[in-house]
Amino acid sequence: MTIHVVGAGLAGLSAALALVKEGQRIILHEAAPMSGGRARALPDGTDNGTHALLGANRAALRFLRAIGAEAGWVEPEPAGLPVLDLADRSARRVALAPLGWIGPARRPTGLSWGGLLALLRLALPGRDRSVADTFAQHPALLRSLVDPLTVAALNTPSAEASAQLLGAVLRRLAAPGSARLLVAARGLGPDLIAPALATLACHGVSPRLGSRLRTLVLAEGRVAALDFGDRAERLARGDQVLLALPAWEALRLLPGIAAPTIHAPILNLHFRHAATGPVRFLGLLGGLAQWVLVRPDGVSVTISAADQAVGFADAEAAALIWPEVRAAATAFGLPGDWPLIPPPARAVRERRATPRHGVGPRPHPPRRPLPNLVLAGDWTLPALPATIEAAIRSGEVAASSLLRGRA
């Protein structure tokens, strides 16, 4: 019996690893010329965005341990997140964990007893409304902490983002160590995707690249074959399919399934700029850029909820963003040369990076829409925002569903 895992993004990779470790025979299919999905590194090894994990991301950290990659992830700012406010050029470190707010030096701007109570209420289940409405009485706290957290976690502007879903994120940050910020020291390619593929290869699994699933061939209410255009994989009676694809691809193959149809973009900009010193992670307020990840081989900048910025040409985006990067580097004394003229840059536009996490109920797809098919993907866990954590967790959940069904 064979399990066909379709999609070698993080959901598919985590599912494949969970299954092969249980002795299952796996065939891994991937439409793109490389594995990793939307979190993949670019062909030259450039990391696709300022991806970060938190200590609360238990599934992702468990996956890193399983593939022997945990040492490649570092905590760049253990003393608190450096944040530059471009409006008044004030630079300060902000603690991500509430216990760090006991002393005033690392408190978010605008934090008051009323604001703290609003945060506590947000972490409790309740009626959904927008994040901006929830913090309308605390505009300074919204600007300094809640809005950056919202766009980072939900990739949705706070004026439309679900307070209920942001509350789920805050609840996960309550445990000790949950707010630790971790980044891949070299990038997602070498520190996440490559070790995952190497681990699967040790189990005899290598992705079949360039294999886009054209059609699910159904018979008697089951998947009978997978049509890849140039070939068809016929399924034996006991074979299974694990579909780990973006929502729009799942809808193409399974019309009518409950899945998000409205998405939000992310613009990533990568500057070819050599830097000295350790890996750094900086936050920006009041500008176009939000997060700056500085590695020795380059600087990556992310703009989440980038409805307007995603349309900028590469040169236009670089001209607007580099002064913000330079201001942050100067404010926090990063070593090296930070010239006035932007260095060469390349933009990566993820026009459908995540679903828009707005107010109201989210589509809840069935885990097993057909007797021999299960779904994975960050969008299949509507109680969580679509992140690396959700993708990996969804793969594990889908694998567990298959294993239970075959027990």
VENQUI-V916194 format. One record per backbone hydrogen bond with DSSP energy under -1.0 kcal/mol. CO is the residue of the C=O (numbers start at 1). NH is the residue of the N-H. E is the energy in kcal/mol with one decimal. If there is no record, write none. Layout:
BEGIN
CO:NH:E  CO:NH:E
END
This chain:
BEGIN
2:240:-2.2  3:27:-2.1  4:242:-3.2  5:29:-2.9  6:244:-2.6  8:36:-2.5  9:13:-3.0  10:14:-2.3  11:15:-2.1  12:16:-2.8  13:17:-2.3  14:18:-2.2  15:19:-2.3  16:20:-2.8  17:21:-1.9  19:22:-1.1  19:24:-2.0  20:23:-1.6  25:3:-2.6  27:5:-2.7  28:208:-3.2  29:7:-3.4  30:211:-3.0  32:210:-2.0  36:39:-1.4  37:40:-1.5  42:45:-2.9  46:42:-3.2  47:49:-2.0  49:51:-1.4  53:182:-3.1  54:57:-2.1  56:58:-2.2  57:61:-2.4  58:62:-2.4  59:63:-2.2  60:64:-2.2  61:65:-2.0  62:66:-2.1  63:67:-1.7  64:69:-2.8  65:68:-1.1  69:72:-1.5  70:73:-1.7  72:185:-3.0  74:183:-2.5  77:80:-1.8  81:94:-2.4  82:283:-3.1  83:92:-2.2  84:285:-2.5  85:89:-2.0  90:85:-2.8  92:83:-3.1  94:81:-2.6  97:100:-1.8  98:101:-2.0  99:102:-1.2  104:107:-1.2  106:95:-2.3  108:111:-1.7  112:116:-2.9  113:117:-2.1  114:118:-2.0  115:119:-2.0  116:120:-2.2  117:121:-2.6  118:122:-2.1  119:123:-1.5  121:124:-1.2  129:163:-2.7  130:134:-2.0  131:135:-1.6  133:136:-1.3  135:138:-1.8  138:142:-2.3  139:143:-2.3  140:144:-2.3  141:145:-2.3  141:146:-1.9  142:147:-3.4  145:149:-2.1  146:150:-2.4  147:151:-2.5  148:152:-1.9  149:153:-2.5  150:154:-3.1  157:160:-1.9  157:161:-1.9  158:132:-2.7  161:131:-1.6  162:166:-2.0  163:167:-2.4  164:168:-1.3  165:169:-1.4  166:170:-2.3  167:171:-2.3  168:172:-1.2  170:173:-1.0  171:174:-1.2  175:178:-2.0  177:180:-1.2  178:56:-2.0  180:55:-1.3  182:53:-2.9  183:74:-2.6  187:191:-2.2  188:192:-1.2  188:193:-2.8  189:194:-3.2  192:196:-1.5  193:197:-2.6  194:198:-2.5  195:199:-2.2  196:200:-2.3  197:201:-2.5  198:202:-1.6  200:205:-2.6  201:204:-1.8  207:209:-1.1  208:30:-2.3  215:227:-2.6  217:224:-3.6  217:225:-1.6  219:222:-1.3  222:219:-2.3  224:235:-2.9  225:217:-2.6  226:233:-2.8  227:214:-2.9  227:215:-1.5  228:230:-1.8  231:228:-2.8  233:226:-2.3  236:239:-1.5  240:4:-2.8  241:374:-2.4  242:6:-2.9  243:376:-2.5  246:250:-2.2  247:251:-2.4  248:252:-1.5  249:253:-1.9  250:254:-2.8  254:257:-1.8  262:356:-2.2  264:354:-1.5  265:306:-1.9  266:350:-2.8  267:303:-2.5  268:348:-3.2  269:301:-2.6  270:346:-2.0  271:273:-1.5  271:299:-1.9  280:294:-2.6  282:292:-2.5  283:84:-2.4  285:86:-2.6  290:284:-2.2  291:302:-1.8  292:282:-2.7  293:300:-2.7  294:280:-2.1  295:298:-1.4  296:275:-1.5  298:295:-2.7  299:271:-3.2  300:293:-3.1  301:269:-2.7  302:290:-1.6  302:291:-1.3  303:267:-2.4  305:307:-1.4  306:310:-2.0  308:311:-1.5  309:312:-2.0  313:317:-2.9  314:318:-2.5  315:319:-2.4  316:320:-1.6  317:321:-2.5  318:322:-2.6  321:325:-2.1  322:326:-3.1  323:327:-2.1  324:328:-2.1  325:329:-2.7  326:330:-2.4  327:331:-2.5  328:332:-1.9  329:334:-2.7  330:333:-1.2  344:272:-3.1  346:270:-2.8  348:268:-2.7  350:266:-2.0  350:353:-1.1  354:264:-2.9  356:358:-1.6  357:162:-2.3  367:375:-2.5  370:373:-2.0  372:241:-2.1  373:370:-1.1  374:243:-2.9  377:380:-2.1  378:381:-1.1  381:384:-2.2  385:387:-1.1  387:391:-2.3  388:392:-2.5  389:393:-2.6  390:394:-2.5  391:395:-1.8  392:396:-2.0  393:397:-2.6  394:398:-2.6  395:399:-2.3  396:400:-2.4  397:401:-2.2  398:402:-2.1  399:403:-2.6  400:404:-2.5  401:405:-1.9  402:406:-1.1
END
